[in-house]
Amino acid sequence: MGISGEHMSTGTNRLSGEKSPYLQQHANNPVDWYPWGDEAFERAMEENKPIFLSIGYSTCHWCHVMERESFENPEIASILNEGFVSIKVDREERPDVDTTYMDVCQMMTGSGGWPLTIIMRPDRKPFFAGTYIPPEDRYGMMGLPRLLKEIGEAWRDRRDQVDEVAERATSTMAARLSRGGDVCQLDETVMGKAFNEFEERYDADNGGFEQSPKFPLPHRLLFLLRYWHRTGKEEALKMVETTLSRMAKGGIHDHVGGGFHRYSTDPSWLVPHFEKMLYDQALLLMAYTEAYQITGRQEFRRTASRIIDYVLRDMTSPDGTFYSAEDADSEGEEGRFYTWTMKELEQVLGEDGSIIDILGARSEGNFLEESTKRLNGRNILHLGGGMEGPEGGEKGKVIAGDALDEALKTLRKLRDRRIRPLRDDKVLTDWNGLMIAALSKASWILGREDCLDAAKRAAGFLLTSAGSEGIRHRAREGEISREVFLSDHSFMIWGLLELYQASFEPAWLREAVDLSDAMIEGFWNENEGWFQLSPMNGEEMIFQKMEAYDGAIPSGNSAAFLDLIMLSRLTGRADLEGIAQKLSSSFSSRARETPMAHTLFLIGLDLAIGPSNEVVISGSRDSDKADDMITAIRERYRPRTTILVNEEGLKDIVPFAGEMIGEEGCMAYVCTERRCQRPTDSIGDMIESIDG
């Protein structure tokens, strides 16, 4: 049985009209795919068929493999079309669906990943979960055809057993999610416990906190910087410096084009999984920027600048928003675009070998074929030749650094002629919010006006593109999605708050306040004490849970907690702090048990516990005195200090600022722990009040 209806004559399936690049990649499959929606479930109910749900994303290497092996296979497609209703989901477009069924997979199998494969009843209750499934029996893994046939037989002949598994999985999952643990009052001890866990897992040789695979997880580093600032523990700062330095030198860093790949497959950051994600660029930019502010290390500044250059050059749309990702594969091979043979390097850089040695290349290559586990003659460039980086302290190394920069520029010109990996050009509001936050912070720490311009342009487009409906999750080719999620609000608010702190234009703070009110109205579950992933009046998933875990992407609740604390400090709104306190209580047992898994939440907790400082500077932002005051505050890393500049329009958002007007020129009002000091026009007195 082939593709049905109007699609039979066109050779496409129902995904051909979807905007997701991932779904479009499957539009020509012989599988009769449906997008997620009522039509698929109604057909499954009418025909009494199970649902075959496949979830992935456009830059997922193994998603491509499973498509080529199975979903392009007419025989496998025939089994699916005859016995199942098949649904394909882009996890980046529907994080609610992905999160729900990834939890199911982890519960049923003990692990998860993509492609995610779920088989469920028409009522959406699952009875099978897995990830990649080969096209035939292989190395102890059941092949997809045999699996589908056995499930089809069980559906027809042993339905009671299928129903029992589905009901048990659903009830077990619901019971797990309902266990919130004991509510406790969190204090600095939970941050200390997190630091101790990081110390225990720290890889002193290579940096990072796992062996392999090794993900950057930069929000962990942002937490450790704040913990160092709070406690003075040098080991916290050392862990951050070593990790950032090793990553910057490793193959996970794209030395030719800038930016970072998704993760390393080995402990030393050499062999990456080559896809590039926007959220990684944003969070790593924050980490390198803050580390530079603290240490003054030029290698951190240089790496941050190269992330910016990459994003503004290759990941920015004509309207100023930011694309989602770039694939790992090109020309049918993972890493083909990014790797080099020795012959290619010698032809471009000459045969004296010094720069090639610095780039860690070898004649036999250093990139293991995934299938054969053998070197394939291609090299992943990394600073493996004993160099400390282009800004190294020794004169010879600095000279080598200048030559290296020129060599990398030459290699980029050559690489730009290659066939590029697929770029996923959909625009996701939540990931854009992270990049707006990162660029805004980089604009004043690195002194790059282009970052501020880019952040303003992206924010302006995202806030206006959906019109009166408010922000939406995805935009592509002029189409705005219907869906919107918690992370779209909480990450965008974070971006707007950093944008205000960079520009001091009250309009951005107003947008942050309005978006926060919309987030509370649309997503706050008062009974549970947390924000739901999907709107309260939106589509119901089979489970409702608190999204709390800070994985590769931090959770929407963690970001919301940080937002509410920042806004309560900036605006004086006690209602926002009250909601933040309830959210903190909901986090408490999770954070106490596994603090390493909740580091963005702990960043918010660091601000909530304080001591924090709110500084209101009266007078125009353009005045020399105001500029000198802002510069003095920012000369040091002060993550718990926020600045308001009493420009026209601020008092409409921050009523208490209306009274803080300097009678004689520019004055600074410093408030610490809800206590305001006497206003001063002395920069020295202002700094003394801040630092206590």
Secondary structure by P-SEA (a helix, b strand, c coil): ccccccccccccccccccccaaaaaacccccccccccaaaaaaaaaaccccbbbbbccccaaaaaaaacccccaaaaaaaaaccbbbbbcccccaaaaaaaaaaaaaacccccccbbbbbcccccccccccccccccccccccaaaaaaaaaaaacccaaaaaaaaaaaaaaaaaaaacccbbbbbcaaaaaaaaaaaaaaccccccccccccccccaaaaaaaaaaaaacccaaaaaaaaaaaaaaaaccccccccccccccccccccccccccccaaaaaaaaaaaaaaaaacccaaaaaaaaaaaaaaaccccccccbbbccccccccccccccccccaaaaaaacccccaaaaaacccccccccccccccccccccccccccccccccccaaaaaaaaaaaaaaaaaaaaaaacccccccccccaaaaaaaaaaaaaaacccccaaaaaaaaaaaaaaaccccccccccccccccccccccaaaaaaaaaaaaaaaaacccaaaaaaaaaaaaaaaaccccccccccccccccccccccccccccccccccaaaaaaaaaaaaaaacccaaaaaaaaaaaaaaaaaaaacccccaaaaaaaaaaaccbbbbbbccccccaaaaaaaaaaaccccccbbbbbbcccccccccccccccccccbbbbbbcccccccccccaaaaaaaaac
